[in-house]
Amino acid sequence: MWDFLNLFSVPVLETSIRLATPLLLACLAGLFSERAGIFDIGLEGKMLIAAFFSAAISFNTGSVWLGLGAGILASVTLSIIHGLASITFRGNQLISGVAINFLAAGMTVLIAQSWFKQGGRTPQLEGAARFNPIEFPFAETFMPVPVAGPVYASLIGGHALLVYVAIAMVPLTWWVLFRTRFGLRLRAVGENPAAVDTAGVSVVGLRNAAVLICGVLCGLAGAYLATALQAGFVKDMTAGRGYIALAALIFAKWRPWYALAACLLFGYLQAIALRPDLLTAAFGFKVQIQLLDALPYILTVVILAGFVGKAIPPRAGGAPYVKER
Amino acid sequence: MTIMTKLMSAATGLALTATAAVADPAIIFDLGGKFDKSFNEAAFNGASRWAEETGGTFKEIELQSDAQREQALRRFAESGANPIVMAGFAFGSALSEVAPDYPDTKFAIIDMVVDQPNVRSVVFNEHEGSYLAGIMAANASETGTVSFIGGMDIPLIRRFACGYAQGAKAANADITVISNMTGTTGAAWNDPVKGSELTKAQISQGSDVVYAAAGGTGLGVLQTAADEGILSIGVDSNQNYLHPGKVLTSMLKRVDNAVYKAMLDGTDMETGFNVMDLSNRGVGVALDENNEGLVTYAMLSETYAAADKIISGDIKVHDYMSDESCPALDF
C-alpha cells in the first residue's frame, strides 16, 4: 500500500509540476494558434530560440527580466515569419512550421558560438540572471508538519515565478476564448472564416493576433527552460517538448482546462519515469522506462482513434483563407 | 537546410583545394565543434600541442553535417594530408569506405574500430577511469548512496556506469549505486532539463555524489548538484572548473594524447588496434586547484593504489561491452 502511495509522493508531484510547466505554456500557445485555424508545428523552434535569447541577454545584462523580454521578442519574431508565410502568403502551415524548427535549431547554435565561443551554449547564469524558486512565507516553519508541510513548502510553494504564470494562464485563456468578443471571433475564424469575413471582421488580423499570442507564450516557455529550470542554454535543449505539447493539445481536445490536465498528466508520466525504483516497488516487477516515455504519444493516438470521446480539430485548421471574389 | 549544406560543402571544397602538396597531418572534428569544452576540444588541444612542440602545421575542418564526413575524408586524402585523424565514432562507416581507396595514406579514428590495414583505431578503457571515479565517489559519500546519469542508453555509456559501480562497491561493499539513463534517442545528449530532474530524483533517493556521462545533459546534472549542495563528477574533459568546489573530479578521456601521438608518429604511424587505458594515461581522474579541497589524502591514496593494481592486472575491471552484462549494477 505505502509502496503504491509513494508513486504520488511530494517529490514526484513537485517534479511533475516543473516538467509540466513548459508543456502547458507551449500547449496554450498552440491552442490559441490552432483555435484560429493556424496549425503550428513550430512550437519547438520558438521555445528553442526563446531559450537561447533569454539566456544570452540575461547573461549579458545580468537581468532575467530583460532576458525574458528578449526571449519573447525572438519567439514573436518567428511567429511573425510563420504568420507572413502561412497567413499573408497562404503557404502551407506545416511546412512553414518545420522550417521554423530548422531555422531555430541552426541559428541558436550559430549565434551562441559566435557570441560566446563555448561550443554553441551560453555561459552559466547566476543570481539575478535567473528565475529563482519563490519560498513561501513560513515554509521552513511548516516543513515538519506531516503531509501539509512538504506540500505547502515544495509542492505549492518553492517554484519559479513562471510556473505560477503558466497556471494563471489557464483560466485567463479560458476567459479570453469563451467570455470575450475577441475570443468568440478567434474561435469562429478557426471554424468558419468566411462567416467572420462576411460579418466585416478581418480574418487576417485575427489570425495574426492569435499567432502573436502563440509567440508570447512560447517565449515564456523557452525562457522558463533556460533561466528557471536551467542556468543557461544548451543546443537543442527543448528536446522535443514542443511536440509533446502538440500531443497534449490533441489530448486536451483544444480546450484550456483539459490542456492543464493533459500537461499535468504528461508531466507526471515524465516525472515517474525518473523513479524506476518506486515503480518497481509499487508493482512488484520492472517497468520499462521506454514505455513511460512513449505513453504520451500512445495516449494521443488512442484519443485520436476515438476510443475516449472524439477529438475534433477546428474545422478550418490548416487551410489558408482565400476571400471569395 | 540543403542550400546551407551545399554552401558549406562548397566552402569546404575551396578551403581544402587551396592548401595542398606537403604531407601535413589533418584532423576532422565531429559535429559538436572544436570548442565544445569536451571531446572535440580535447582533440583540438592535442593537435595544437603537436603544432607548438614540433613547429609543424596541420589542416583541420569542423563538420557541419553528417553528409560531409566522406567528402572531407576524400578531400584531405586527395590533397596529400597524412596521417588523417578523426574524432568520433560516427566516422566509422565513412572511413571503411574511404580507407581502401587511399592505401598510402594513414588514418586514425578515435572511439571506433575500423578494420583496415592503413587505419589506427583508438579506443579508450572508460570503465577503468570510471572505476577510479567510483572509488572517489564512495569515499566522498556520507549517505552511502551514489548515482550515475548516462546520456543515451547505449553499451558505451553502460560501460561507464558499470565501471563506476564496480569502483564504488570495491571501496564500500554496502554502498547503493543508482543508475539512470536520460533516454534512448540522440536528444538524450542535449536534455539538461531532464538531467536536472534526474539529479533531484536521485537526491531524494539519498544520493550525494552523482557522476554524469551525458554530454550536454551532464551540464544540467552538474548545475543541479551544485545548486542542491551535493557533489558531482564530470566526464571526458576536465570539468572541475565549471563549479569550483562542487565537482569532486572528472573522469578524463585523454583524446588529446591520442591525437598528439598520432600526429607525432606522422606517416610512420603504426596501424591497428590501439587501446588507451590507465597504463598509458589514456584515461584517469582530474585533480586541480578546483577540487583539491574535496579530495582527502585517504581518498587519493586508495585511488592511486587501485590504479596501480589495475595497471599491474591485480584488479580486473569488468568491461560491459565484452559480454553485455555488469556484475555490480543491474540495468
Boltz contact constraints between the chains, C-beta under 6 A:
constraints:
  - contact:
      token1: [A, 11]
      token2: [B, 204]
      max_distance: 6.0
  - contact:
      token1: [A, 15]
      token2: [B, 197]
      max_distance: 6.0
  - contact:
      token1: [A, 102]
      token2: [B, 1]
      max_distance: 6.0
  - contact:
      token1: [A, 117]
      token2: [B, 35]
      max_distance: 6.0
  - contact:
      token1: [A, 119]
      token2: [B, 33]
      max_distance: 6.0
  - contact:
      token1: [A, 119]
      token2: [B, 35]
      max_distance: 6.0
  - contact:
      token1: [A, 119]
      token2: [B, 36]
      max_distance: 6.0
  - contact:
      token1: [A, 119]
      token2: [B, 37]
      max_distance: 6.0
  - contact:
      token1: [A, 225]
      token2: [B, 193]
      max_distance: 6.0
  - contact:
      token1: [A, 229]
      token2: [B, 193]
      max_distance: 6.0
  - contact:
      token1: [A, 230]
      token2: [B, 192]
      max_distance: 6.0
  - contact:
      token1: [A, 230]
      token2: [B, 220]
      max_distance: 6.0
  - contact:
      token1: [A, 231]
      token2: [B, 223]
      max_distance: 6.0
  - contact:
      token1: [A, 234]
      token2: [B, 190]
      max_distance: 6.0
  - contact:
      token1: [A, 234]
      token2: [B, 192]
      max_distance: 6.0
  - contact:
      token1: [A, 234]
      token2: [B, 216]
      max_distance: 6.0
  - contact:
      token1: [A, 234]
      token2: [B, 219]
      max_distance: 6.0
  - contact:
      token1: [A, 235]
      token2: [B, 190]
      max_distance: 6.0
  - contact:
      token1: [A, 236]
      token2: [B, 190]
      max_distance: 6.0
  - contact:
      token1: [A, 237]
      token2: [B, 192]
      max_distance: 6.0
  - contact:
      token1: [A, 239]
      token2: [B, 187]
      max_distance: 6.0
  - contact:
      token1: [A, 239]
      token2: [B, 191]
      max_distance: 6.0
  - contact:
      token1: [A, 240]
      token2: [B, 187]
      max_distance: 6.0
  - contact:
      token1: [A, 274]
      token2: [B, 197]
      max_distance: 6.0
  - contact:
      token1: [A, 274]
      token2: [B, 198]
      max_distance: 6.0
  - contact:
      token1: [A, 274]
      token2: [B, 201]
      max_distance: 6.0
  - contact:
      token1: [A, 275]
      token2: [B, 201]
      max_distance: 6.0
  - contact:
      token1: [A, 290]
      token2: [B, 184]
      max_distance: 6.0
